[in-house]
Amino acid sequence: MVKLVKATLHDIPAMQEMVTSEVKDGIILERNEDEVATNIRSYVLAKDGEKIVGY
């Protein structure tokens, strides 16, 4: 079951990993850990168990 939860600083590496291919393909800009951390309150994650399946 997928649940929506607020992102935490602990989630940042997994969030960055999810968009690696889009960054490499030039679809989105890379955001470093500090940039994501600054805006972490803006992110909502879709989690299936402990796995992040979207944000």
DSSP file (Angstrom, degrees, kcal/mol; ACC not computed):
  #  RESIDUE AA STRUCTURE BP1 BP2  ACC     N-H-->O    O-->H-N    N-H-->O    O-->H-N    TCO  KAPPA ALPHA  PHI   PSI    X-CA   Y-CA   Z-CA
    1    1 A M              0   0    0      0, 0.0    48,-0.8     0, 0.0     2,-0.4   0.000 360.0 360.0 360.0 130.7    0.0    0.0    0.0
    2    2 A V  E     -A   48   0A   0     46,-0.2     2,-0.3    44,-0.1    46,-0.2  -0.693 360.0-172.3 -87.2 132.3    1.4    3.4   -1.0
    3    3 A K  E     -A   47   0A   0     44,-2.9    44,-3.2    -2,-0.4     2,-0.5  -0.926  21.0-129.6-122.5 148.8    1.3    6.1    1.6
    4    4 A L  E     +A   46   0A   0     -2,-0.3     2,-0.3    42,-0.2    42,-0.2  -0.865  36.4 167.0 -97.4 128.7    2.1    9.8    1.4
    5    5 A V  E     -A   45   0A   0     40,-2.3    40,-3.5    -2,-0.5     2,-0.2  -0.948  40.1 -97.3-138.3 156.7    4.6   11.1    4.0
    6    6 A K  E     -A   44   0A   0     -2,-0.3    38,-0.2    38,-0.2     2,-0.1  -0.526  45.5-114.3 -72.3 140.9    6.7   14.2    4.5
    7    7 A A        -     0   0    0     36,-1.8     2,-0.3    33,-0.4    36,-0.1  -0.424  30.3-160.6 -73.6 150.6   10.3   13.9    3.4
    8    8 A T    >   -     0   0    0     -2,-0.1     3,-1.5     1,-0.0     4,-0.5  -0.811  36.4-101.3-123.8 168.4   13.1   14.0    5.9
    9    9 A L  G >  S+     0   0    0     -2,-0.3     3,-1.1     1,-0.3    28,-0.1   0.831 121.0  63.9 -58.1 -31.9   16.8   14.7    5.5
   10   10 A H  G 3  S+     0   0    0      1,-0.2     4,-0.3     2,-0.1    -1,-0.3   0.767  97.5  57.2 -62.5 -26.3   17.4   10.9    5.7
   11   11 A D  G <> S+     0   0    0     -3,-1.5     4,-2.2     1,-0.2     3,-0.3   0.608  79.3  92.7 -82.1 -13.5   15.4   10.5    2.5
   12   12 A I  H <> S+     0   0    0     -3,-1.1     4,-2.6    -4,-0.5     5,-0.2   0.881  81.8  51.1 -55.5 -48.6   17.6   12.8    0.3
   13   13 A P  H  > S+     0   0    0      0, 0.0     4,-2.2     0, 0.0    -1,-0.2   0.914 113.1  46.1 -58.1 -41.6   20.0   10.2   -1.1
   14   14 A A  H  > S+     0   0    0     -4,-0.3     4,-1.7    -3,-0.3    -2,-0.2   0.878 111.6  52.4 -67.2 -37.0   17.1    8.0   -2.2
   15   15 A M  H  X S+     0   0    0     -4,-2.2     4,-0.8     1,-0.2    -1,-0.2   0.921 110.9  46.9 -63.7 -43.6   15.3   11.0   -3.7
   16   16 A Q  H >< S+     0   0    0     -4,-2.6     3,-0.7     1,-0.2     4,-0.2   0.887 109.4  54.4 -66.0 -38.4   18.5   11.9   -5.7
   17   17 A E  H >< S+     0   0    0     -4,-2.2     3,-1.2    -5,-0.2     4,-0.3   0.860 100.5  61.5 -63.5 -35.4   18.9    8.3   -6.9
   18   18 A M  H 3< S+     0   0    0     -4,-1.7    -1,-0.2     1,-0.2     3,-0.2   0.806 109.8  39.6 -61.5 -30.3   15.4    8.3   -8.2
   19   19 A V  T <X S+     0   0    0     -4,-0.8     4,-2.3    -3,-0.7    -1,-0.2   0.247  80.2 110.5-107.0  12.6   16.1   11.1  -10.7
   20   20 A T  H <> S+     0   0    0     -3,-1.2     4,-2.6     1,-0.2     5,-0.2   0.908  80.5  47.0 -54.9 -47.4   19.6   10.1  -11.8
   21   21 A S  H  > S+     0   0    0     -4,-0.3     4,-2.1    -3,-0.2    -1,-0.2   0.879 111.1  51.3 -67.4 -36.1   18.6    9.1  -15.3
   22   22 A E  H  4>S+     0   0    0      2,-0.2     5,-2.4     1,-0.2     6,-1.1   0.874 111.3  48.5 -66.9 -36.4   16.5   12.3  -15.8
   23   23 A V  H ><5S+     0   0    0     -4,-2.3     3,-1.4     3,-0.2    -2,-0.2   0.937 111.7  49.1 -66.3 -46.8   19.5   14.4  -14.7
   24   24 A K  H 3<5S+     0   0    0     -4,-2.6    -2,-0.2     1,-0.3    -1,-0.2   0.859 110.9  50.5 -61.5 -35.5   21.9   12.5  -17.0
   25   25 A D  T 3<5S-     0   0    0     -4,-2.1    -1,-0.3    -5,-0.2    -2,-0.2   0.484 114.5-117.7 -82.3  -2.4   19.5   12.9  -19.9
   26   26 A G  T < 5S+     0   0    0     -3,-1.4    -3,-0.2    -4,-0.3    -2,-0.1   0.660  79.8 123.8  76.9  16.2   19.2   16.7  -19.3
   27   27 A I  S   <S+     0   0    0     -5,-2.4     2,-0.3    -6,-0.2    -4,-0.2   0.884  79.2  15.2 -75.8 -39.6   15.5   16.5  -18.5
   28   28 A I  S    S-     0   0    0     -6,-1.1     2,-0.3    -9,-0.2    -2,-0.2  -0.913  85.9-105.7-130.5 159.8   15.9   18.1  -15.1
   29   29 A L        -     0   0    0     -2,-0.3     2,-0.2    -3,-0.1    -6,-0.1  -0.604  37.7-110.0 -83.6 145.2   18.6   20.0  -13.3
   30   30 A E        -     0   0    0     -2,-0.3     2,-0.5    -7,-0.1    -1,-0.1  -0.538  28.6-158.5 -72.5 137.7   20.7   18.3  -10.7
   31   31 A R        -     0   0    0     -2,-0.2    -1,-0.0   -15,-0.0     2,-0.0  -0.982  13.7-134.6-117.5 126.7   20.1   19.6   -7.2
   32   32 A N     >  -     0   0    0     -2,-0.5     4,-2.1     1,-0.1     3,-0.3  -0.240  31.2 -97.6 -75.4 170.9   22.8   19.0   -4.6
   33   33 A E  H  > S+     0   0    0      1,-0.2     4,-2.7     2,-0.2     5,-0.2   0.857 123.2  53.8 -58.6 -38.3   22.1   17.7   -1.2
   34   34 A D  H  > S+     0   0    0      2,-0.2     4,-2.2     1,-0.2    -1,-0.2   0.897 107.9  50.2 -64.7 -40.0   22.2   21.2    0.4
   35   35 A E  H  > S+     0   0    0     -3,-0.3     4,-1.1     2,-0.2    -2,-0.2   0.922 113.8  44.4 -64.3 -44.0   19.6   22.5   -2.1
   36   36 A V  H >< S+     0   0    0     -4,-2.1     3,-0.6     1,-0.2    -2,-0.2   0.922 112.3  52.8 -65.9 -43.0   17.3   19.6   -1.4
   37   37 A A  H >< S+     0   0    0     -4,-2.7     3,-1.2     1,-0.2     4,-0.3   0.881 104.0  56.7 -60.8 -38.8   17.8   19.9    2.3
   38   38 A T  H 3< S+     0   0    0     -4,-2.2    -1,-0.2     1,-0.3     3,-0.2   0.838 118.4  32.9 -60.5 -32.9   17.0   23.6    2.2
   39   39 A N  T X< S+     0   0    0     -4,-1.1     3,-2.4    -3,-0.6     4,-0.4   0.158  79.9 120.9-109.7  17.2   13.6   22.8    0.6
   40   40 A I  G X   +     0   0    0     -3,-1.2     3,-1.4     1,-0.3   -33,-0.4   0.794  68.2  64.0 -56.9 -30.9   12.9   19.5    2.3
   41   41 A R  G 3  S+     0   0    0     -4,-0.3    -1,-0.3     1,-0.3    -2,-0.1   0.704  96.5  59.7 -66.7 -17.6    9.7   20.8    3.9
   42   42 A S  G <  S+     0   0    0     -3,-2.4     2,-0.4   -36,-0.1    -1,-0.3   0.598  89.4  91.5 -84.3 -12.0    8.2   21.2    0.4
   43   43 A Y    <   -     0   0    0     -3,-1.4   -36,-1.8    -4,-0.4     2,-0.4  -0.681  50.5-172.2 -95.5 137.6    8.6   17.5   -0.5
   44   44 A V  E     -A    6   0A   0     11,-0.5     2,-0.3    -2,-0.4   -38,-0.2  -0.990  16.3-149.2-120.5 133.3    6.0   14.8   -0.1
   45   45 A L  E     -A    5   0A   0    -40,-3.5   -40,-2.3    -2,-0.4     2,-0.6  -0.768  10.0-142.7-103.9 147.4    7.0   11.2   -0.7
   46   46 A A  E     -AB   4  54A   0      8,-3.3     7,-3.3    -2,-0.3     8,-1.1  -0.956  30.6-172.6-101.5 118.4    5.0    8.3   -2.0
   47   47 A K  E     -AB   3  52A   0    -44,-3.2   -44,-2.9    -2,-0.6     2,-0.7  -0.941  25.5-162.2-120.1 135.6    6.3    5.2   -0.1
   48   48 A D  E >  S-AB   2  51A   0      3,-2.7     3,-1.6    -2,-0.4     2,-0.5  -0.913  81.5 -46.5-108.9  99.3    5.4    1.6   -0.6
   49   49 A G  T 3  S-     0   0    0    -48,-0.8   -46,-0.1    -2,-0.7    -2,-0.0  -0.663 123.7 -26.7  69.7-123.4    6.6    0.2    2.8
   50   50 A E  T 3  S+     0   0    0     -2,-0.5     2,-0.4    -3,-0.1    -1,-0.3   0.511 117.8 101.2 -97.2  -7.1   10.0    1.7    3.2
   51   51 A K  E <  S-B   48   0A   0     -3,-1.6    -3,-2.7     1,-0.0     2,-0.5  -0.651  70.8-132.8 -86.1 130.2   10.7    2.2   -0.5
   52   52 A I  E     +B   47   0A   0     -2,-0.4    -5,-0.2    -5,-0.2     3,-0.1  -0.702  28.3 173.0 -78.6 123.2   10.2    5.6   -2.0
   53   53 A V  E     -     0   0A   0     -7,-3.3     2,-0.3    -2,-0.5    -6,-0.2   0.422  62.4 -12.2-111.6  -2.7    8.3    5.2   -5.2
   54   54 A G  E      B   46   0A   0     -8,-1.1    -8,-3.3     1,-0.1    -1,-0.3  -0.927 360.0 360.0 177.8 161.5    7.7    8.9   -6.0
   55   55 A Y              0   0    0     -2,-0.3   -11,-0.5   -10,-0.2    -1,-0.1   0.268 360.0 360.0-158.5 360.0    7.9   12.4   -4.8
